[in-house]
């Protein structure tokens, strides 16, 4: 079994931290979306046997997970924990 941990791409709070409180659920920026897409392409090239994607419910994590899921043709399982 292989496990890959993927962190979300760049968020609006990464770029403008003064505009976002620490606990804000900020979305991905255009760069963050591009980072997620590149990560998805990288993981697809690995031809994983039975990929599963688990994500937190935060917007940035969901956006990153959805980019992976779309390319890898698997669903995203959201874990609120």
Buried (B, 14 or more C-beta within 10 A) or exposed (E): EEEEEBEBBBBBBBEEEEEBEEEBBBBBBEEBBBBBBEBBEEBBEEEEEEBEBEBBEBBBBBBBBBBBBEBBEBEBEBEEE
